[in-house]
Amino acid sequence: MSSDAAGVHRSAIRSRGHDAAMPTPTSSSAASSPFSSDGGTASPNRMLRGRHHLLSTAGDAMDTDVAQPAAASLIDFSAQPPEAGHANSMDDAGGGGGASGGLASRPPLSGPPSGFRRHGLRGMKQRLLVVANRLPVSANRRGEDQWSLEISAGGLVSALLGVKDVDAKWIGWAGVNVPDEVGQRALTRALAEKRCIPVFLDEEIVHQYYNGYCNNILWPLFHYLGLPQEDRLATTRNFESQFDAYKRANQMFADVVYEHYQEGDVIWCHDYHLMFLPKCLKDHDINMKVGWFLHTPFPSSEIYRTLPSRSELLRSVLCADLVGFHTYDYARHFVSACTRILGLEGTPEGVEDQGKLTRVAAFPIGIDSDRFKRALELPAVKRHINELTQRFAGRKVMLGVDRLDMIKGIPQKILAFEKFLEENPEWNDKVVLLQIAVPTRTDVPEYQKLTSQVHEIVGRINGRFGTLTAVPIHHLDRSLDFHALCALYAVTDVALVTSLRDGMNLVSYEYVACQGSKKGVLILSEFAGAAQSLGAGAILVNPWNITEVADSINHALTMTSDEREKRHRHNYAHVTTHTAQDWAETFVCELNDTVAEAQMRTRQVPPVLPSRTAIQQYLQSRNRLLILGFNSTLTEPVESSGRRGGDQIKEMELKLHPDLKGPLRALCEDERTTVIVLSGSDRSVLDENFGEFNLWLAAEHGMFLRPTDGEWMTTMPEHLNMDWVDSVKHVFEYFTERTPRSHFEHRETSFVWNYKYADVEFGRLQARDMLQHLWTGPISNAAVDVVQGSRSVEVRSVGVTKGAAIDRILGEIVHSKSMVTPIDYVLCIGHFLGKDEDIYVFFDPEYPSESKVKPDGASVSVDRRQNGRPSNGRSNSRNSQSRAQKSQAAPERSSSSGHSTANSHHDWREGSSVLDLKGDNYFSCAVGRKRSNARYLLNSSEDVVSFLREMAESTTPRAGFQPGAADYMFMDRQ
């Protein structure tokens, strides 16, 4: 984006980290040229789902090559087309770095720009609250209650002006400290005329949050420069205080949003300054429509994981409905960080956390190309073009336009030009490199050193290859005004962009937009986000490879006119069709679509367990049955300190939640309540955790059963074929040895291989390989089911499910207790695998009773699959008929070593016959699994603890209390 010399120069020399009047969200790589007052923004292409999104903010440290201050334009958002909005002095001063780029070549996870006006953008104008670190204005105090506002026409402003049917307001910091209320009220009134709303930050917050955490921690890390060393951290206090200030500042932004938010508003948060804001907003109102866009690169997960506050920031961003980036690579890195650090699931749509999906997508930004094309027709620009043409007659012109920043690769560019002159002496007097380097952060030692280094290299090359009348490099430590910059773009033969790391870099877009007649060549760093959009027409280079860049310069200067035409035509079509306005419009519409789809998914999520109703029905019943899971249901949570997979040793040792011992004992001592812990764990784990309670234990998905005051017995069907055990064990041992941090459990009726703590991608590959080994060898003809969890593979005998075992378990309990009173209340709570959710179907009164017990002793597992409840496990269909025959031939339980056989003189189907349930007396509840066949939902084991405590307290005898009958509680490990 271009900007006028004064405006851009002022913004460029302001320290990103130390000056209060920093550029707004358009910053380092995503915006347009450092000389543009248009703090450009980049648009991301929809990543995991395919639509493009919009994004943009006012100048700050957004990764766009913009030299202007963060402030964008004061243009009234209610103004109409961009032409009208820019038809003021700012039209000449700055501008066109808008946002676009999201609608052209899309990455694989990006989709077509369908239906832009679908949700709320037709008819009444939809309100859009743009929240960025900086407002699109710079404020100067002229008196106690007088303020003057300087306009900077930013790319985001240009983008929003082109979006129809949207009423936009901007919320952000004005760049100045206003401690008194009189000044704050006066500034608020002045900004209101420009549809801007200020957030007032004091100097200490700015120092810690902005100069400290944002610009000394996040910005270097996101650009692969790493975290500062301890001595540098000490200059801005310690890391913890900076992060606390960062969170406080984000909450201050959120407080201002609360004041102005109206139902239905779209809230668009921008850049790394406000990563904590989505969480603040959603905590206030879960129904807010929140989008977040990053204007810088997002680093590889291996780089990002070094950040101490990594998990907290990721989870905060995931609170947004839509997360946007400049390129697919950045989006992929973000999803990878969420899977590797948080252990969440990455999908083609985004990141999923217990059924809650956050959309992640790429939206490459563009510019307001018409602004540049119109500028070329202005008399002033034409005069500039003529002057430059005469000045450099007979010489090829090469151009570099950058902020003087470590990530821009200016030294590498100049050294490559030197090598080109060395290897091609015939070009010595025939080519000139014009390098515009806009100073930034001039008070920072590293930037001062960079400036000296560049000046030294330029002086050496000019001294070596220059003459008394001409030098090969013209270096300017300042910005140019918009007219001069457009003219310079127009006369340039080759543009050089050698960024070492850039979010987008819209200088390349601006150059292409001004090359309609000359059709120059663009040499573009592969590390700039723009390379993904303009890569087909540009010459892509690795800026670290000086020889390669030098060869590319030679290729560009000697390129045939036909090739130049083809390359330019491709890039010109992209830049002029994927405009900032399209980018912004797409993001807003995509956010609306995302929220609408999320609402549809929410309707399919079970409602939260109505604890009062469940307890009231419990008290009114005469014979109760409570069913709960063990792992992730009754277990004690383990602190993971942000590490992916948590503490493996502690998590592998399953322990009953200490706060449950009292409530569980109270429920078990109620003579009208029967409690069953139904788990996939083996018997020793249940014995260790529940031996002190008066309840029933059902281990290995119900294949083994005992009351805590009795012996273990088996409920397994007779003649259960276990010939597959040894061969499957060898496969599991093999993959455990070759997959670090994986482990497997050997149970009597199943094997479980768990890779939760292994590397995510490697674990998935190993699981896929394991399944191929299993199905082509050990279990190809075996009567087994393969059950895949999110991070596990389980092989179990056919028919081993909780739903299949529950009828036999009930029959044994009814017989043992000589139960005659019908069970009129059932509570079933567990974190069950999908394979085991047939237990919900067994008790549900809405399902016909004949589906629960098949005549002639057919096994429940076979019966379940005939009921329209598909199993999540993979079974061997070749043996399904023989399995069914075996099941029917063996209704009785068999014995096995170490335990007794259940009594066989009673009909095990009497368990289901004693049920007398009505719809309002059955409560099935999934724990932490929002995709479930259960009727209700509890989010975590902590919620289970709270509910059971409340239930236990309700059973305490008191005046007027009528105790109910026995309840059964089933608990599951899965």
C-alpha positions, 0 to 999 in steps of 0.5 A, a space after each residue: 500500500 502506498 502512502 504519502 511521504 510525510 504520513 508514511 515516513 512518520 509512521 515508519 520511524 515510529 518504533 513498533 515496540 516503543 512509540 505510542 503511535 505505532 502503525 495499526 494492525 497493518 504491519 510487517 507483512 500483510 499490508 501493502 508497501 511501507 510507503 502506503 498510507 493504506 495499512 493493507 491487510 491480507 485476506 486468508 483463503 478458507 483453510 479447512 473448509 473452503 471459503 475465503 475470509 476477510 481480515 484486516 486491521 489498522 497499521 500496528 504490526 500486521 505483516 504487510 509491507 506498509 510503512 505508515 502508522 497503524 492508524 487507518 482512515 478516518 473516512 466515514 464508513 457510511 460513505 459509499 464506494 471507494 472512489 467517494 471515500 478516497 476523493 479527499 486529500 488522502 487519495 493522493 496520500 496513501 492507500 490502496 493496500 486493501 484486502 483481497 486475494 482470498 478468492 483466487 487460487 485456493 489451497 486444497 482446503 479452501 472452497 468456492 466463494 459461494 453466496 456472499 449475501 446469505 446471512 444478514 447481509 440483505 435488507 437491513 445493514 448488519 453491524 460489524 465491530 472491527 476490533 484492532 489494537 490501533 484505531 485508523 486515526 492518529 490523535 493529537 491534543 490541541 487543548 483540554 477538550 480539543 483534539 485533531 485527528 490525522 487520517 491514514 487511509 488503510 487497507 482495511 478501511 478500503 476493504 470495508 468501504 466496498 462491502 455493501 449492507 454492512 454498518 462498520 464501527 472501529 474499536 481500538 487504541 488511539 495511540 495516546 495516553 489520556 489520563 483525565 476524564 475531560 480529555 477522554 470524553 472529548 476524544 470519544 466525541 471526536 472519534 464518534 464522528 468517524 465511527 471510531 470507539 476508543 479504548 483507553 490504555 495507560 502508559 504502564 499497560 502500553 509498556 507491558 502489553 504492547 512494547 513488551 509482550 506483543 512486540 518483544 515476545 509474540 512478533 519475533 516468535 511469529 517471524 521465526 526470530 525466537 524468544 528474547 534472552 533473559 537479559 532482554 526480558 529484564 528490560 521490560 520486566 519479566 515475562 509473567 508481568 507482560 502476559 498479565 498486562 496482555 490479558 488485562 489489555 485484552 479484557 479492556 478491549 472486551 469491556 468496550 465491546 460489551 458496551 457497544 455490542 448489540 445482538 446480531 453484531 459481527 465482531 472481527 478481531 485482528 492480529 496477535 495483539 488480541 489473541 485473548 479477546 475471543 475468549 473474553 467475548 465468548 465468556 461474556 456471551 457465548 452467542 456472539 459472532 466472533 472472528 479472529 484474523 492473524 496478519 503475521 505468519 503463524 510459525 511451525 508448531 516446533 517454534 510456537 511450542 517454546 512460548 510459555 503461554 502457548 496453551 492458554 493463547 491457543 485455547 483463547 483463539 479457539 473460542 472464536 467461530 472463525 480463525 483466518 490466516 493469510 495462507 494455507 501454510 499458516 493455517 496448517 501450522 495453527 491446526 498442527 499446534 492445536 493437535 500437538 500441544 493441546 491434543 485436539 483433533 484437526 479436521 478438514 474444517 478446522 479444530 474440534 474439541 469435544 464436538 465444538 468446531 472452530 473453523 480455520 481457513 486461509 484468506 490471502 489479502 489483496 489491494 484496492 487495485 483500482 486506486 493504483 490504476 486511477 492514480 496512473 492517469 493523474 497528471 502529477 503521476 504522469 509527470 513523475 513517470 516522464 521524469 523517471 524515464 528520462 533520468 534512467 534512460 538507457 538503463 534497466 530499473 530494479 526496485 525494492 520497497 521495504 521497511 528497514 526490518 530484519 525480516 525484509 531481507 534487504 542485506 540479502 537483496 543487495 548482496 545478490 545484486 552485487 553477485 549479479 554485477 560480478 558475474 555479468 559485468 556487461 550490465 555494469 552501466 545498464 542497470 540500477 537498483 532503487 532501494 526504498 528502505 523506510 526506517 522503523 524502530 530507530 531507537 532499538 539497537 538491533 535496528 540501528 545495527 541493521 541500518 549501519 550494515 545496509 549502509 556499509 554494503 551499499 557504500 562498498 558496492 557503489 564504490 566498487 562498481 560506480 562511476 563519477 556520474 552513476 552508481 548501481 544502487 540508489 538507497 533512500 532511508 525514507 518513504 515516498 508519497 503515493 504519486 511518486 511511488 506509483 510512478 516508480 512502480 510504473 517505470 520499474 522493469 524488475 521488482 525485487 521482494 526478498 523477505 525472509 519471513 512475511 505474512 503477505 507483503 502487498 508491495 508485490 501486488 501494488 507493483 503488478 497493479 501499476 504494470 499494465 503497460 510495461 509488464 515488468 517481472 516480479 522476483 518474489 521470496 518464497 517466504 512471503 505469503 504473496 508467493 502462494 497467490 502470485 507464484 505462477 507469474 513471479 520468479 520465486 527465490 530463496 532469499 538466503 541463496 544469493 547465487 539463486 537470486 543473482 541468477 533470477 535477476 539475470 533471467 528477469 533482465 533477459 526475459 523475452 517479451 512473450 514470457 514477460 507478457 504471460 507472467 504479467 497477465 497471470 498476476 495482473 488478473 489475480 491482483 485486479 479480480 481479487 480485491 480488498 473489497 471482495 476479501 472483506 465481504 467474503 470474510 464477513 459472509 463466511 463468518 455468518 455462514 460458520 455461525 449458522 452452521 454451528 447453530 445447526 450442529 448445536 441442535 444435534 448436541 444433547 442438552 445438559 443433564 437436568 440435575 434437579 429433574 433427575 434428582 426429583 425423579 430419583 427421590 420419587 422412585 421405588 427401585 433405582 438403578 444408577 450407571 456410571 463410567 469410570 475413566 473420564 467419568 469418576 477419575 481424578 483429573 491430572 494437571 498437564 501444565 499445557 503439555 500435549 498428552 499430559 503426565 503419562 505416568 499419572 494419567 495411566 494410573 486410574 484413580 477414583 476422584 477423591 471428592 467422590 468417595 463420600 457421595 458414592 458411599 452414601 448412594 451405595 448405602 441406600 438400600 433402595 439404590 444399586 450401584 454398578 461400576 461398568 468399565 473397560 478396565 481389568 478387574 484389578 483396577 476396579 478392585 483397587 478403587 472400589 473395594 471399600 464400597 457396597 456396589 457391583 463391579 463389572 470389568 472388561 466391558 461387563 465380561 466379569 462381574 462381582 459384588 464387592 463382598 463376593 467373588 468374580 464371576 464371568 458373564 462371557 458366552 460359552 465357547 467364546 473363541 480366543 484363538 486370536 490372542 497370541 497373534 494379536 499380542 505379537 502385533 501389538 508388542 511390535 507396534 508398541 516397541 516402534 512407537 515411542 510413548 505408546 503402550 498396550 493393555 492385555 486384558 482377558 477378552 481384549 487388547 488395547 493399544 494406546 498412542 495418546 502420548 505419542 507424536 500425533 501424526 506418527 501415531 496415526 500412521 502407526 495405527 493405520 499400519 497396525 490395522 493393515 497388519 491385523 486385517 491381513 493376518 491375525 484376525 482375517 478369519 477371527 471372530 473379533 471386533 476392532 474398535 478405534 478410539 481417538 488415540 487407541 486401537 482395541 481388538 475384542 471378541 465379537 459381542 464384547 460390548 457394554 450393551 451386550 453384557 448389561 442384560 446378563 449383568 442385570 439378570 445376575 443382580 436381580 437373582 442375587 438380590 432376589 429383587 421383586 420390585 420393578 426397577 423404575 429409575 435408571 441413571 446411566 452416565 459414562 464416557 463411552 466409546 461409540 461401540 459401547 453406546 448400545 447400553 443407552 439403547 438397551 434402557 431407552 423406553 423408546 426402543 421396543 423391548 424385543 430388540 433388547 433380548 432376542 428369543 432363543 438366547 441370541 446374544 445381545 451384541 448380535 441383536 444390537 446390530 440388528 436394531 439399527 444402531 450401527 457399531 463403531 467397531 469393525 467386525 469380521 463379516 465373514 464369520 458373522 453367521 457362525 458367530 450368531 450360531 455360536 451365540 445362540 448355542 451358548 446362552 450360559 456363562 462359562 468359567 475361566 481361571 481365577 473366577 467362578 461361573 455365574 449361577 446358571 439355574 436362573 434365566 439371565 433374561 430376567 434382568 430386562 423383565 424387571 425393568 419398569 421404566 417410563 421416558 421421564 425416569 430414564 437418564 442416559 448421560 454422556 461425559 465430554 462426548 457431544 456426539 452421542 446417542 445419550 439423552 443428556 450431556 455433562 462436560 467433565 468428571 467435575 460435573 459428574 462429581 457435583 451432580 452425584 454429590 447433590 444426589 447423595 445429599 438429597 438421600 440424607 434422611 430428613 423431615 418429610 423425606 420418603 426414601 425411594 427404592 434401589 438404584 443401579 449405577 453403572 460406571 464405564 471406563 470408556 
